[in-house]
Amino acid sequence: MKPIQMVDLLGQYRKIQPEVEAALARVIESTAFINGPEVKALEQEMAAYLGVKHVIGCANGTDALQIAMMALDLKPGDEVITASFTFVATVEVVALLGITPVFADVLPGTFNIDPADIRRKITPKTKAIVPVHLFGQTADMDAIMAIAKEHNLYVIEDNCQAIGADYTFSDGRKQKCGTIGNIGTTSFFPSKNLGCYGDGGALFTNDDALAKRLRRVCNHGSEVRYYHEVVGVNSRLDAMQAAILRIKLKHLDEYATARNSAASHYDRAFAGMAHITVPERDPSSTHVFHQYTLKVTGGHRDALKKHLEANGVPAMIYYPVPCHLQNAYKNARCPEGSLPITEQLTHEVLSLPMSTELDEEQLKHITATVKSYFNR
């Protein structure tokens, strides 16, 4: 059996190696390393795939969130509601801009932000909601968009973990995750479902005027060279990464199918097991399984993780400490105990290996190792 990894980037690369090498050579020969035709082509191809009018490349997913908030002219003292059960970047950019992060709890099954708690957290200072589409499926955008419309709030989708997922509204309409709110953001970090070989990110919007502002903020606040209308940042997706992403975008649905196949294998193996809860599927969203995350109850999580690792199976805890309990973001408004579901999940969640390259032998070893812990 080949070694098991959380994400097998090398195995994935081997299957597209000739295309990647040709694309990189093409960029080097062109010497168009910044912006240029590869970036423009990726933006157009992603826009077509997502069914959105505008895709704007940037340097990384964290920048994408910051640029979105800058383009919406959010100011110090404004409040943004988001989940605490997320990677810190979601909250980091809010604080960097002097905006106040307000944390909402999540749903115990999908791990996505709870619309009912969003509603409870709205104040006159609230300006935006940032739902995080966690682990590969879409948050309840029907409810979130209704709340946003009622209170005249912006919606910035953190779609770093669910690129390619489809959301079905209650009226039957379907839309790609990340294209529903005012702005969608994503990361092309190498381990993402659509990952490059370095850093990269993008923003999505259907609003022409907003797209213009987003591009301006990305480019030092400038539309015409050496003329700067607003304060901006220097955040660009380089051409080599764009060329790689163009290749991988063609395989994105294929990658999602492989991930779902692995998830189904896990589901069957763990069905009915005591102390193990498999990921809940929201019927409104397809799942692209950025992570396959179990809930392990009865105080077994940490010991199971050690057992897996001792038997050649990596496992990760996403996330061991929620944002509202991180030293950088603690505040009296959201003390320990105020987000009970979030805090419970940090003691129960365990993510198993999930990638496009998992084979039957590896999957059998992973599931057998989980079972052997409970059968000792």
C-alpha positions as CSV (number, residue, x, y, z in Angstrom):
1,M,0.0,0.0,0.0
2,K,1.3,3.4,-0.8
3,P,1.7,5.9,2.1
4,I,-1.6,7.7,3.1
5,Q,-1.6,11.4,3.1
6,M,-4.3,13.9,4.1
7,V,-4.1,15.3,0.6
8,D,-2.0,13.6,-2.1
9,L,-0.9,16.5,-4.2
10,L,2.0,14.6,-5.8
11,G,-0.3,11.8,-7.0
12,Q,-2.7,14.4,-8.5
13,Y,0.1,16.2,-10.2
14,R,1.4,13.0,-11.9
15,K,-1.8,12.7,-13.8
16,I,-1.6,16.2,-15.3
17,Q,2.2,16.6,-15.3
18,P,2.6,17.0,-19.1
19,E,-0.1,19.7,-19.2
20,V,1.4,21.5,-16.3
21,E,4.9,21.4,-17.7
22,A,3.7,22.7,-21.0
23,A,1.7,25.5,-19.4
24,L,4.6,26.7,-17.3
25,A,6.9,26.7,-20.3
26,R,4.3,28.7,-22.2
27,V,4.2,31.3,-19.4
28,I,8.0,31.5,-19.2
29,E,8.4,31.9,-22.9
30,S,5.8,34.7,-22.9
31,T,7.5,36.5,-20.0
32,A,4.0,37.8,-19.1
33,F,4.3,36.9,-15.4
34,I,2.0,39.4,-13.8
35,N,-1.7,39.5,-15.0
36,G,-1.5,38.9,-18.7
37,P,-3.4,36.4,-20.9
38,E,-3.2,33.4,-18.5
39,V,-4.9,35.3,-15.7
40,K,-7.5,36.8,-18.0
41,A,-8.2,33.4,-19.5
42,L,-8.6,31.8,-16.0
43,E,-11.0,34.6,-14.9
44,Q,-13.1,34.0,-18.0
45,E,-13.1,30.2,-17.7
46,M,-14.0,30.4,-14.0
47,A,-16.8,32.9,-14.7
48,A,-18.2,30.5,-17.3
49,Y,-17.9,27.5,-14.9
50,L,-19.5,29.3,-12.0
51,G,-22.2,31.1,-14.0
52,V,-21.1,34.5,-12.6
53,K,-20.4,37.7,-14.5
54,H,-17.0,38.6,-13.0
55,V,-14.1,36.7,-11.5
56,I,-11.2,38.8,-10.2
57,G,-7.9,37.0,-9.4
58,C,-5.9,38.1,-6.3
59,A,-2.9,36.9,-4.3
60,N,-4.6,34.6,-1.8
61,G,-7.9,33.9,-0.1
62,T,-7.2,36.1,2.9
63,D,-6.6,39.0,0.6
64,A,-9.9,38.2,-1.2
65,L,-11.9,38.7,2.0
66,Q,-10.1,41.9,2.8
67,I,-10.5,43.3,-0.7
68,A,-14.2,42.5,-0.6
69,M,-14.7,44.4,2.7
70,M,-12.6,47.4,1.3
71,A,-14.6,47.5,-1.9
72,L,-17.9,47.5,0.1
73,D,-16.4,50.5,2.1
74,L,-16.8,48.8,5.5
75,K,-15.4,51.1,8.2
76,P,-14.0,50.9,11.7
77,G,-16.9,50.5,14.1
78,D,-19.0,48.6,11.7
79,E,-19.9,45.0,12.7
80,V,-19.6,41.9,10.6
81,I,-21.3,38.6,11.7
82,T,-19.4,35.4,10.9
83,A,-18.8,32.0,12.4
84,S,-16.2,31.3,15.1
85,F,-15.8,27.7,13.9
86,T,-13.6,28.6,10.9
87,F,-10.0,29.2,10.0
88,V,-8.8,32.4,11.6
89,A,-8.3,34.2,8.2
90,T,-12.1,34.9,8.1
91,V,-11.9,36.9,11.3
92,E,-8.4,38.2,10.8
93,V,-9.2,40.5,8.0
94,V,-12.2,41.9,9.8
95,A,-10.0,42.9,12.7
96,L,-7.3,44.2,10.5
97,L,-9.7,46.8,9.0
98,G,-10.8,47.9,12.4
99,I,-14.2,46.3,11.9
100,T,-15.8,44.4,14.8
101,P,-16.2,40.6,14.3
102,V,-19.4,39.3,15.9
103,F,-19.5,35.6,16.3
104,A,-22.5,33.4,15.6
105,D,-22.9,29.7,16.5
106,V,-23.0,26.9,13.9
107,L,-25.4,24.1,13.3
108,P,-24.4,20.8,14.9
109,G,-24.9,18.6,11.8
110,T,-23.4,20.6,8.9
111,F,-21.0,22.8,10.9
112,N,-22.2,25.8,8.9
113,I,-23.3,29.1,10.5
114,D,-26.7,29.1,12.1
115,P,-29.1,31.7,10.5
116,A,-31.2,31.9,13.7
117,D,-28.1,33.0,15.6
118,I,-27.1,35.5,12.9
119,R,-30.5,37.1,13.4
120,R,-30.0,37.3,17.2
121,K,-26.6,39.0,16.7
122,I,-27.8,41.8,14.4
123,T,-27.4,45.4,15.8
124,P,-27.7,48.8,14.3
125,K,-23.9,48.6,13.6
126,T,-24.2,45.4,11.6
127,K,-23.2,45.9,8.0
128,A,-22.4,42.4,6.6
129,I,-22.7,38.7,7.0
130,V,-19.8,36.4,6.1
131,P,-21.1,32.8,5.9
132,V,-18.3,30.2,5.7
133,H,-19.2,27.3,3.5
134,L,-17.3,24.8,5.7
135,F,-15.8,21.5,4.7
136,G,-17.4,21.5,1.2
137,Q,-21.1,22.3,1.4
138,T,-23.1,25.5,1.3
139,A,-24.5,27.3,4.3
140,D,-28.2,28.0,4.4
141,M,-28.2,30.8,1.8
142,D,-32.0,30.9,1.5
143,A,-32.3,32.0,5.1
144,I,-29.1,34.1,5.1
145,M,-30.1,36.1,2.0
146,A,-33.6,36.7,3.4
147,I,-32.0,38.1,6.6
148,A,-29.6,40.3,4.6
149,K,-32.5,41.7,2.5
150,E,-34.6,42.4,5.6
151,H,-31.8,44.3,7.3
152,N,-30.1,45.8,4.3
153,L,-26.8,43.9,4.9
154,Y,-24.1,42.8,2.5
155,V,-23.2,39.1,2.1
156,I,-19.6,38.1,1.5
157,E,-19.4,34.3,0.9
158,D,-16.2,32.7,2.2
159,N,-16.1,29.9,-0.4
160,C,-12.5,28.7,0.2
161,Q,-13.7,25.2,1.0
162,A,-16.7,24.6,-1.2
163,I,-15.7,25.7,-4.7
164,G,-17.9,23.8,-7.2
165,A,-20.7,23.0,-4.8
166,D,-24.3,23.6,-6.1
167,Y,-27.0,25.2,-3.9
168,T,-30.7,24.7,-4.6
169,F,-33.0,27.4,-3.3
170,S,-36.5,26.7,-1.9
171,D,-38.0,27.8,-5.2
172,G,-35.9,25.3,-7.2
173,R,-33.3,27.7,-8.5
174,K,-29.8,26.4,-8.6
175,Q,-26.7,28.5,-8.2
176,K,-23.0,27.8,-7.7
177,C,-21.8,28.3,-4.1
178,G,-19.9,31.6,-3.9
179,T,-22.1,33.4,-6.5
180,I,-25.1,34.0,-4.3
181,G,-24.1,37.0,-2.1
182,N,-22.8,40.4,-3.1
183,I,-19.3,39.0,-3.3
184,G,-17.8,35.5,-3.2
185,T,-14.2,34.7,-2.2
186,T,-12.0,31.7,-2.6
187,S,-8.5,30.5,-1.9
188,F,-6.3,28.5,-4.3
189,F,-4.0,27.3,-1.5
190,P,-2.5,24.0,-2.7
191,S,-4.6,21.7,-0.6
192,K,-7.9,23.2,-1.7
193,N,-10.2,21.4,-4.1
194,L,-9.0,23.8,-6.8
195,G,-5.5,24.5,-5.6
196,C,-2.5,26.0,-7.3
197,Y,1.2,25.3,-6.6
198,G,1.7,28.4,-4.3
199,D,-0.7,31.1,-3.1
200,G,-3.6,32.4,-5.0
201,G,-7.2,33.6,-4.6
202,A,-10.2,35.1,-6.4
203,L,-13.4,37.1,-5.9
204,F,-16.7,36.6,-7.7
205,T,-19.6,39.0,-8.3
206,N,-22.5,39.7,-10.6
207,D,-22.4,43.4,-9.9
208,D,-20.6,45.4,-12.7
209,A,-19.9,48.4,-10.5
210,L,-18.7,46.3,-7.6
211,A,-16.4,44.3,-10.0
212,K,-14.8,47.6,-11.0
213,R,-14.2,48.6,-7.4
214,L,-12.8,45.1,-6.6
215,R,-10.3,45.3,-9.5
216,R,-9.3,48.9,-8.4
217,V,-8.7,47.8,-4.8
218,C,-6.6,44.9,-5.9
219,N,-4.4,47.2,-8.0
220,H,-3.2,49.8,-5.5
221,G,-6.6,51.6,-5.7
222,S,-5.9,52.5,-9.4
223,E,-7.7,52.1,-12.7
224,V,-5.3,54.2,-14.7
225,R,-1.6,53.8,-14.1
226,Y,-0.1,56.2,-11.6
227,Y,-3.6,57.6,-10.7
228,H,-5.0,56.3,-7.4
229,E,-8.7,57.0,-6.6
230,V,-8.9,55.0,-3.4
231,V,-6.6,53.3,-0.9
232,G,-5.9,49.9,-2.3
233,V,-3.6,46.9,-1.9
234,N,-1.1,45.0,-4.2
235,S,-2.8,41.7,-4.6
236,R,-2.4,39.8,-7.9
237,L,-2.6,36.2,-9.0
238,D,0.5,35.4,-10.9
239,A,0.4,33.9,-14.4
240,M,2.1,30.6,-13.5
241,Q,-0.5,29.9,-10.9
242,A,-3.3,30.9,-13.3
243,A,-1.9,28.6,-16.0
244,I,-2.0,25.6,-13.5
245,L,-5.4,26.5,-12.3
246,R,-6.8,26.6,-15.8
247,I,-5.7,22.9,-16.2
248,K,-7.1,21.9,-12.8
249,L,-10.4,23.7,-13.4
250,K,-11.1,21.3,-16.2
251,H,-10.9,18.4,-13.7
252,L,-12.7,20.1,-10.8
253,D,-16.0,18.1,-11.2
254,E,-14.0,14.9,-11.7
255,Y,-12.1,15.7,-8.5
256,A,-15.5,16.2,-6.7
257,T,-16.7,12.9,-7.9
258,A,-13.6,11.1,-6.6
259,R,-14.0,12.8,-3.2
260,N,-17.7,11.8,-3.0
261,S,-16.7,8.2,-3.8
262,A,-14.3,8.2,-0.9
263,A,-16.9,9.8,1.4
264,S,-19.4,7.2,0.5
265,H,-16.9,4.4,1.3
266,Y,-16.4,6.1,4.7
267,D,-20.1,6.4,5.3
268,R,-20.8,2.7,4.6
269,A,-17.9,1.6,6.8
270,F,-19.0,3.8,9.8
271,A,-22.8,3.3,9.5
272,G,-24.3,2.5,12.9
273,M,-21.0,2.7,14.9
274,A,-21.2,3.9,18.5
275,H,-19.4,7.2,19.1
276,I,-19.0,8.0,15.4
277,T,-21.2,10.4,13.5
278,V,-20.6,10.8,9.8
279,P,-20.9,14.2,8.1
280,E,-24.5,15.4,7.6
281,R,-25.5,16.2,4.0
282,D,-27.7,19.3,3.6
283,P,-30.3,18.4,0.9
284,S,-30.1,22.0,-0.4
285,S,-26.4,21.6,-1.3
286,T,-24.1,19.2,-3.1
287,H,-21.0,18.3,-1.1
288,V,-17.5,18.6,-2.6
289,F,-15.8,17.2,0.6
290,H,-12.9,19.5,1.1
291,Q,-12.8,17.6,4.4
292,Y,-14.5,14.4,5.6
293,T,-15.1,15.3,9.2
294,L,-16.4,12.9,11.8
295,K,-17.9,13.7,15.2
296,V,-16.3,11.4,17.7
297,T,-18.2,11.4,21.0
298,G,-17.6,9.8,24.4
299,G,-14.2,11.4,24.9
300,H,-12.6,9.2,22.3
301,R,-11.5,11.8,19.7
302,D,-7.9,12.4,20.8
303,A,-7.1,8.8,21.5
304,L,-8.6,7.8,18.2
305,K,-6.4,10.3,16.5
306,K,-3.3,8.9,18.1
307,H,-4.3,5.4,17.2
308,L,-4.8,6.3,13.6
309,E,-1.4,8.1,13.4
310,A,0.3,5.1,15.0
311,N,-1.1,2.9,12.2
312,G,0.0,5.2,9.3
313,V,-3.3,7.1,9.0
314,P,-3.0,10.9,9.3
315,A,-5.9,12.8,10.9
316,M,-6.5,16.4,11.6
317,I,-8.6,18.5,14.0
318,Y,-10.3,21.4,12.2
319,Y,-10.5,23.4,14.5
320,P,-9.1,22.8,18.0
321,V,-9.7,26.3,19.3
322,P,-12.6,28.5,17.9
323,C,-11.9,32.1,17.0
324,H,-13.8,33.6,19.9
325,L,-11.5,31.8,22.3
326,Q,-8.3,32.7,20.5
327,N,-6.2,35.3,22.5
328,A,-6.2,37.7,19.6
329,Y,-10.0,37.8,19.4
330,K,-11.4,37.2,22.9
331,N,-13.9,39.8,24.1
332,A,-16.4,40.2,26.8
333,R,-19.3,40.2,24.3
334,C,-18.6,36.5,23.4
335,P,-17.2,34.8,26.5
336,E,-16.5,31.1,26.8
337,G,-19.8,29.2,26.9
338,S,-21.6,31.7,24.6
339,L,-21.3,29.5,21.5
340,P,-22.1,26.0,22.9
341,I,-22.3,24.1,19.6
342,T,-19.0,25.6,18.3
343,E,-17.3,24.8,21.6
344,Q,-18.6,21.3,21.7
345,L,-17.5,20.6,18.1
346,T,-13.9,21.6,18.9
347,H,-13.7,18.6,21.3
348,E,-15.4,16.1,18.8
349,V,-14.4,16.8,15.2
350,L,-11.8,14.7,13.4
351,S,-11.0,14.8,9.7
352,L,-9.9,11.7,7.9
353,P,-7.7,11.7,4.7
354,M,-9.6,13.1,1.8
355,S,-8.2,13.6,-1.7
356,T,-8.8,12.7,-5.3
357,E,-6.1,10.0,-5.2
358,L,-7.4,7.7,-2.4
359,D,-7.6,4.1,-3.6
360,E,-9.6,1.1,-2.4
361,E,-6.7,-0.3,-0.4
362,Q,-6.0,2.9,1.4
363,L,-9.7,3.4,2.2
364,K,-10.0,-0.1,3.6
365,H,-7.0,0.4,5.8
366,I,-8.3,3.8,7.1
367,T,-11.7,2.4,8.0
368,A,-10.3,-0.8,9.4
369,T,-8.0,1.2,11.6
370,V,-10.9,3.4,12.9
371,K,-12.9,0.2,13.7
372,S,-9.9,-1.5,15.4
373,Y,-9.7,1.3,17.9
374,F,-13.3,0.6,19.1
375,N,-12.9,-3.2,18.9
376,R,-9.8,-3.4,21.2
